[in-house]
Amino acid sequence: VGAGTVEFLLDARGEFFFMEMNTRLQVEHPVTEAITGLDLVAWQIRVARGEALPITQAQVPLNGHAIEVRLYAEDPANDFLPATGRLDLYRESAQGPGRRVDSGVEEGDEISPFYDPMLGKLIAWGEDREQARLRLLSMLDEFAIGGLKTNINFLRRIIAHPAFAAAELDTGFIPRYQEQLLPAPAALSDEFWQAAAQAFTQSLPKRARADDPASPWSCSSGLRAGLPAEITLHLSCEGQDRALTLRTAAHAKLQGEALTIEHEGVRRTLRAIRQGGALYLEWDGELRRIEAFDPISAVEASHSHQGGLTAPMNGSIVRVLVETGQSVEAGAQLVVLEAMKMEHSIRAPHAGVIKALYCQEGDMVSEGSALVELEEG
């Protein structure tokens, strides 16, 4: 009389134990479809119309191996908090045998706080597990996402990890390999900054003058009259910034979205994608966002947020638990923000006095908005 997905646990002895039944398809149904060649969505619709299942359980084919990952707008480095914002860059992996992408977004979409932050699913099939794993890893490498935090690099590290390759898996997998799967931020190397500067400069749009298209002052080559060409720029990437001077581009050349660089006799080709004022550069397997850095604006921003507590993501204020002039202890709950079906507490980082409140219950706030100003008491 209905269709659904039944979940079981399989123990080391090969025995099954019933867990639950959901009267719908699971998010992982493409894995079953990949190894059976069956269309479970069509089956579900047919059953809902009162039709019988077309084959018996014994007739279900099982071929090869399939792995699925869920691509989420979330920040693994910040306790996997959901992320909101605009998908400034979104490119899926190429189509091919054993490759499937189920997605519901496209470049330019806004990821709001009102729905589950899943962007899509990547499913890879292979004749065996290793082929499926390598195919999935290749798909993750081809994806390009920018504009907001996602778990794509976290997924890539899992699929590439030797323990995952060896199928040494249990519920302690992530905490056991925490340092490799969620590495602490490290200082970006000089080689990275040089490559970023070359790609950023060479990808700048041409500024040809209408009255003089060939004017040397419109190019970005760093032309200086009577002196060697030189370019100075200040860039930022993931909270780090660097002032650089480029005197030659002989060791780096950007053609389309491929940056070829030479360093100590080794030639590398990196993906470099210009999107408006930002450049996305693939470095050590990760796509990093690079922008021009304005030190004066950064100082002004830091002053405006001094002593302030800001929203960690877009969402709505569901509770304001303090009032102006109130004394609070360290760790006290000040404001509760609701986003992506979850509540997030804004707590006092230290004891103090509430100097100002910039929100009230029912307000919609964006990521980074000042909510409370707390003065040390």
C-alpha positions, 0 to 999 in steps of 0.5 A: 500500500506504500513505498519507502526506504527501510534502513538496517544495520549490518553487523560483523556476523552478517546479520541484519537489524531493522532500524526504521522505514521512511515513506520516501526515497533516501538522499542516497537512492542514486547509489542503488540506481547506479548499481542496479540500473533501475529508476527508483523515482519512476518506481515510486510514482508507479507504486503511488498510482497503485501499480505493482513493482515490475520485478521481484527482489530476486531479480534485482541486479547488483553490478559494481560499486557506487559512492555518493557525497553530499555537497553542502554550503557549510563551513567545516572549519567552524563546526560545520555551520551552514553558510549563506550567500551568493554562488559567485562561481559554480561549475560542475564536473564533466559528464561521462560514464559512471559520473552523475551530478544531482544538483539544484543550483546554478551560478549566481543563485543565492543560498538562503537561510530558509532551506537545507544548505545542500547544493547537490550530490556527486555519485560515481560508479565503478566496476569495483570500489577503487575505480568508483573512489578514483572517479569520484575524486576526479569529479571533486577535482573538476568542480569549482565553487566560489562565493561562500564556504562549502565542504568540497575540500573536506570531501576531497580529503576524505575520499583521497585519504589512505584509510578511506581507500583501504575501507578502514571506516567506522564512526571514529574516522573523522576525529581519528584523522582530524589533523589531515581532514580539517587542517589548521589554517597555515601561512600561504607560501611566497610561491603562492603569492607570486602565482596569485599576483601573476594570475590576478594581474594578467586576468585584469580586464583590458582598459582600452581608451576609446580615443586611443586603443593602443595607448600603453597607459591602458595596459596592466604590464607595469610599463614605466618610462625609462625604467623596467616594467614593475607592478605593485599590488596588495592582495588578500586571501582567506584572511591573509594579505600580502603586498607584492612587487612584480618585475617580470612575468617571464616565469608565469603565463595565463592563457584562458583559465590556465596559469603556467608557472615555473619555479626552481625548474619545475613547471606547473599548470594551475586553474585560474578563474576570474569572476568580477573583482575576484580571482579563484586560483587552484593551489594544492588541490583547493580553489582559493579566492583572491581579492585586492586588499585595501588596508585603510578600509580594513582598519576602518572595519576593525574599528567599527567592530571593536567590542562588537558581536556579529552574526555568524551567518544570515538568519532571523533573530528569535530571542534577545536575552539581554538589555542595554546596561545589563551586566553579563558573565563570560559565556552568557547567552545574549542573542539566539539566531535561527538559520538553516533549521537550527538555532545558534547562540551568540554568547559573551566572550568575556564578562562585561556590560551591554553597551548597545543592542543592534537587533530585536526579535523577528529581525532578519540579519546578514552575516557579519551584521553587528548584533550586540556591543559588549563593553568590558566591565 
